[in-house]
Amino acid sequence: MTMMKTLTLFVMACFSTAVFSQEVPSLKVAELVKKYSSANGITVVNFWSTWCKPCQEEMPHFLRVTDSLKSKGVQLLLVSLDTKDVYTTGKLKAFVAKKKWEAPMVWLNETDADIYCPAVDKTWSGVIPVTLIINPAKNYSKFYETSLTRPELEAGIIAAQ
């Protein structure tokens, strides 16, 4: 490979990572609950982790469905439950950049599931993926402690309207 081709590939790789790179703020559970409870419209809050295969499998349709409904006020908030090490070393940010996931995201800065799970939903056993669909204006909240298919996600959003 010529030096010019190598340099071009390197620049393209750096640019593509920068395009999909996003800030991932760290929040405590009280801040997180306040954030999604005061949102306008319907918010789909998805709790996931980089090591969770079912989380990764459902993510493409979460991104597509919520993106297609943005004009109707539907928002997606991704909540990473990865360890502090994954967050502080930049592995979370690199993972998201590699996957090209573009949605608001936060890292839950909590280690005690006995505290954060019931703060999100009193029935949460701690498994992931889980999804909370809320519409504060209608006092609507539905918690799903399972992976969601695209039709299930769409039905959940319709129910929140």
C-alpha positions in Angstrom: 0.0 0.0 0.0 1.4 3.4 -0.9 2.1 6.0 1.8 -0.8 8.2 0.4 -3.3 5.4 0.6 -2.2 4.6 4.2 -2.5 8.3 5.2 -5.9 8.6 3.5 -7.2 5.5 5.4 -5.9 6.8 8.6 -7.5 10.2 8.2 -10.8 8.6 7.2 -10.7 6.3 10.3 -10.1 9.3 12.6 -12.8 11.3 11.0 -15.4 8.5 11.1 -14.7 8.0 14.8 -15.0 11.8 15.5 -18.3 12.0 13.6 -19.9 9.4 15.8 -18.1 10.3 19.0 -20.3 11.9 21.6 -20.1 13.0 25.2 -21.5 10.6 27.7 -22.3 12.4 30.9 -22.1 10.6 34.2 -25.3 10.7 36.3 -26.4 9.4 39.7 -29.8 7.6 39.7 -31.7 10.6 41.3 -30.4 12.9 38.5 -31.3 10.3 35.9 -34.9 9.9 37.2 -35.3 13.7 37.3 -34.0 14.0 33.7 -36.5 11.5 32.2 -39.4 12.4 34.5 -39.3 16.0 33.4 -38.9 15.3 29.7 -41.4 16.7 27.2 -43.3 14.0 25.2 -42.6 10.3 25.2 -39.2 9.1 26.3 -37.9 5.6 25.8 -35.2 4.9 28.4 -33.1 1.9 27.6 -30.7 0.4 30.1 -27.9 -1.6 28.5 -24.2 -2.5 28.7 -21.4 -3.1 26.3 -21.1 -6.8 27.4 -24.9 -7.5 27.0 -25.5 -9.2 23.6 -29.3 -8.9 23.8 -28.9 -5.2 24.5 -26.8 -4.8 21.3 -29.2 -6.9 19.3 -32.3 -4.7 20.1 -30.4 -1.4 19.7 -30.7 -1.0 15.9 -34.5 -1.0 16.0 -34.6 1.3 19.1 -32.5 3.8 17.2 -34.6 3.5 14.0 -38.0 3.6 15.6 -37.3 6.5 17.9 -35.5 8.4 15.1 -38.5 8.0 12.8 -40.8 9.4 15.6 -38.7 12.4 16.6 -41.1 14.8 14.9 -43.8 13.4 17.1 -41.9 14.2 20.2 -40.5 10.7 20.9 -37.0 10.6 22.4 -34.6 7.9 23.2 -32.3 8.0 26.2 -29.6 5.2 26.4 -28.4 4.5 29.9 -25.1 2.5 30.1 -24.7 0.3 33.2 -21.1 -0.5 32.4 -18.4 -0.5 35.1 -16.6 2.6 36.1 -13.4 1.3 34.4 -15.2 1.0 31.0 -16.5 4.5 31.4 -13.3 6.2 32.6 -10.9 4.5 30.2 -13.0 5.6 27.2 -14.0 2.1 26.2 -17.7 3.0 26.4 -17.3 6.0 24.1 -15.2 3.9 21.7 -17.8 1.2 21.7 -20.6 3.6 20.9 -18.5 5.2 18.2 -17.7 1.9 16.6 -21.4 0.9 16.6 -22.3 4.4 15.3 -25.1 4.8 17.8 -26.3 8.3 17.7 -28.7 8.9 20.6 -28.5 10.8 23.9 -26.6 8.7 26.3 -25.6 8.7 29.9 -23.5 6.5 32.1 -25.2 5.5 35.4 -22.6 6.3 38.1 -24.0 3.8 40.6 -22.7 0.4 41.8 -25.5 -0.7 44.1 -28.3 -2.3 42.2 -30.3 -2.5 45.4 -30.4 1.3 45.3 -30.8 2.2 41.6 -33.1 -0.6 40.4 -36.0 0.3 42.7 -35.5 4.0 42.0 -36.2 3.3 38.3 -38.9 0.7 38.9 -39.8 -1.2 42.1 -40.2 -4.5 40.1 -36.7 -4.3 38.5 -34.8 -7.5 39.4 -31.5 -6.1 38.0 -31.4 -7.9 34.7 -30.8 -6.1 31.4 -31.8 -5.1 28.9 -34.7 -3.2 30.4 -36.8 -0.4 29.0 -38.9 2.3 30.5 -41.4 4.1 28.3 -42.8 7.3 29.9 -45.0 10.2 29.0 -44.9 12.6 32.0 -47.7 14.7 30.5 -50.1 11.8 30.7 -48.6 10.4 33.9 -47.8 7.2 31.8 -45.0 4.8 32.7 -44.5 1.2 31.5 -41.5 -0.9 32.5 -40.3 -3.8 30.3 -37.9 -6.2 32.0 -37.1 -8.0 28.7 -35.7 -7.5 25.3 -38.2 -5.8 23.0 -38.8 -6.6 19.4 -39.5 -3.8 17.0 -43.3 -4.4 17.1 -43.3 -4.5 20.9 -41.4 -1.3 21.0 -43.7 0.4 18.6 -46.8 -0.9 20.5 -45.2 0.5 23.8 -44.8 3.9 22.2 -48.3 3.9 20.9 -49.7 3.0 24.3 -47.8 6.0 25.8 -49.5 8.5 23.4 
